[in-house]
């Protein structure tokens, strides 16, 4: 695989992760207006599915060549894989309800080591030295960036529980994005994964929504949630992960952390101390080191 292709994959995954990093702040703002987790997730997925339908229709009408259609087997596999996408949204939003965005994102970022371990376990590929070092730097930077070593920080166990579940399901989503129906367009793959995720989201809403559904969520936050949670990230990650592989892709996804912390700082006015900025810088440096090292080695080969 050429250097340019790898860099393209890194760019796509990084941009998708950055978009996803903005999501928790919008969810937190919706919670401040007393919307429920069910209302947040349903509005996000409905708008997301409508958006993906439009994107697929646009690509079909403008493509000069015939677009390869998903087979019934592809559709089933993608919808099944998409259930992990729905679970990620539900778990992560429950996590954000109980703890600060800066803590929630550090729990979600456990996908960094979960992804590398999953690649090692399933593909029997032991992580390289450079990847191991990058992961360690990312994890150390993550600890600093969230300031969890501060004794004044208290964590709700419910938030930790849902956050770790979100990380596990998100790792599954990233792995399936790297394996299933790669031959069809990213827009088709995203659409069917969203449909699978919608099954989980609607099931969750059915069992948890105890008050009348507030449809104002569609006018206030639904579009933002869909753009940054179900349209932009899946398209970019579905396009990028087959190029980068889950190990490198998981590391690049760490960009979600600094973006999320910055959004929380600017919009939610969460306090971000100096040591947290150091952690953010360390994460960015780790990603740069990872890619410079890879490029250097590729030139020598």
N, C-alpha and C positions, 0 to 999 in steps of 0.2 A: 504493500500500500504506500502510495507516494506521500511525501511530506505535506504537500498542499491539501491532500484529502484529510489527513489527520488534523491539520489546523482548521480546516472547514468544520470537521466534526466537533472540535473543541469549541469553536465559535458558536455553533448552533446549540450545543448543550449548555454552554455558559449563558447565552442569552435567554434560553428557556428557564434555566435555574434562577436567573435574576428576576424574570417576570414572576416566577412562583414566589420569590422572596418578598414581593410587594403584597402578596395575598393576605397574610396574617394581619397586617395593619387594617385592611379594609374589613376583615371579619371582626376585628376588635371594635371598629367604629360602628358596625352594624349591631354588635352586642350592646353597645352603649345606648342604642336607640331601642333596646328591648326586643330585638328580633331573636327568634330561636335558632338553634343549630339546624333543625329541619328546614326552616324557611330559608336560611342562608344556602344550604346545600342544594335544595330543590331549585331555587332561582338560578343558581350557578349552572346546574346541569341542563336545565331546560334551555336557557340562553346559549349554552355551549353547544348543545345538539343542533339548535337552529343555525348557529353560526357555522358549524361544520357542514351542515347540509348546503348552505349557500356557497361555501368555499369549494365543496365537491362539484356543485353545479357549475360554478365559474370555471374551474379547471377543465371540466368536460367540454364546455362550450368553446373554450379558447385554445385547447390543445390541438395541434396540427396532426398529431398521430393518435391512434386509438388508445384510450386509457385502459390498462389492464384492470378487469373487474375482479373483485373478491369472489372466491368460490364459496359455496355454503360451508365448506370445512373451514376456510379462512374466517368467515363471519363468526362461526361458533367459537373458534379458538380465541379470536380477538375479544368477543363479548365475555368469554370466561375469564380471560386475562384482565379485562376491564373492571371486573369486580374488585380487584385489588386497588384500582384507581378510586373507585367509590369509597372503599374502606379507608383509604388514605385521607380523603377529604373529611369523612365523618370523624375519624380518630383525631386528626390534627385540629379540627375546629373544636372538638370537645376539650382537647388539651389547652387550646388558647382561652377557652372559657374559664379555666381554673388557675392558670399561671400567666405571667407576663410573656409578651412576644419574644423577648430576648432569651428567656429560658426555654420556651417552646421550640424555638428554632434550633437550639443546641441539641435537644432531644431528637428532632427530626434529622439532624446532621449525623446521627449515628449510622445513617445509610452509607457514610464514607467507609467505615470498616466492615459493615455488614455486606456491602457490595463486593469488596475485595475478598472477603472470606467466602462469599457465595461463589465467586468465580473460581477460587482455589478449590472449593469442595466439589463443584459440579464439573469443572473443566480440567481438574487436576493440574492447574497451572499455578505453581508457587509464585507468590508476588516477588518481583525483582527488588533489588536493594533500593533503587531509586523510588519505586512505588511505595515500599515500606517506609522509607524516610519521609516521603511526602505525606503519607497518611499520619505518621506520628506528629509531624509539624502541624498538620491541619487539626488534629485532635487537641494538641496543646494550645494552639491558637484559639480553638473553639472554647476551651475552658476559660481562657483570659477574656475572650470577647463577650462572654455572658456574665462574667464577674461572679460565678457561682462559688468561688472560694471565699467570698466575703461572708463573714459569719452572720451579718444582718439579713442575708437573703434567706427567706423561708419558702419552702416548696410544698405545695399541696400534692399529696401522694396520688390523687386522682389525675392531676395533670401529668405527672411522671408516667403513670400507667398508660394513659391514652397516647402520650407522646412517643413512648417506645413502640407501641403497637403501630402508630403511624409510620415510624421509621421502618419497621419490618415490612409493612404492606407496600411502602414506597419503594423499598429495595426490590420487592417482587415485581412491581410495575416496571421498574427500570430494566430488570432482567428480561421480562417478556417483550419489552419494546425492542430488545436486541435479538430476538429469536423468532418471533411469530410473523408470518406473512410479510416478509421483507420485500417481496417482489411487487407488491401493490403500493399505491401512493401513500404518503404519510397522512394525507387528509382522510383517505378511506380508513386507514388503520385507526386514526384518532376518533373518527365517527363511531366505529363499531365498539371501540373500547369505552367511549362515553356512554353508549347504549347499555353496555354491560355494567358500567358503574352506576347508571341511573337505577338499575334494578335494586342495588344495595341502598342507594339514597332514598328511594321511594319506600322501600321496606322499613328503613330506619324511621322515616317520618311517620309512617302508618302506626308504628308501635310507640312513638315517643311524643308526638304532637298532641298535647292535651287541651290546647286552646284553639279557637278558630284561626285558620291560616290567615296571616296578614299579607295580602297581595301587594301592599305598598313596597315590599322588598324588591319587587321587579322594577319599580320606577327609581328607587334610590340606590341600591347597591348591586342588583342582579347583573347588570351589564359589566360593571367593573370586576366582579367576582368571576364572571364567565371568561372575560378577556385574559385575565392574569392567572386564572386557575384551570380552565378547561379548554381554551382555544390556543393561546400562544405557546405555553409550555409543552403540551403533548405533541403539537406539530413539530416544533423544533427538536424536542428530545427524540421523537420517533425517527427523525431524519438524521440526528447526530450520533445516537448511541450505536447503531450498526457500524459506524465508521470508527468510533473511538474504542469500542468495547466497554464492558460494564465497569472494569477496574478504573481505567483512566476517566471514563465518563462520570463515575461516582465522585472522583476527586475534583473534577471540574465543577460538578454540581455544588461544591462547597461555596461557590460564589453566592449562593442563596443566602448564606449567613450574613456577610457584610451588608448586602442589600437590605435584608430584613431589619438588621439593627439600625441602619441609616434611616429607613422609613419610620421605624418606631421612634427614633430620636427626633426627626423633623416633624412628623405629623402627630404622633401620640405624646410627644414631649417626655418620653421616657429618659431617665437620667443615664447617660453613658459616660463613664469615667475614663481616665487616661489609659488604664491598663486594658480596657476593652478595645480601645483603638489600636493598641499594640497587638492584641490578638487578631484583629481584623487584618492588619498589615502582614502578620505572620502567615495567615491563611493565603493571602494573595501571593506572597513570596513563595510559598510552597507550590502553588500552581505554576508559577513562572519557572521555578527550578525544575519541576517535573517535565515541562515542555522543552526547556532549553537542553536538558539532559538527553531527552529522547531525540531531538534534532541532531545533537552532536554525535550520538551513537549511529544514527542513520547515515550520516555523512562518512563515517569511518568504514561502514560496511560496503 
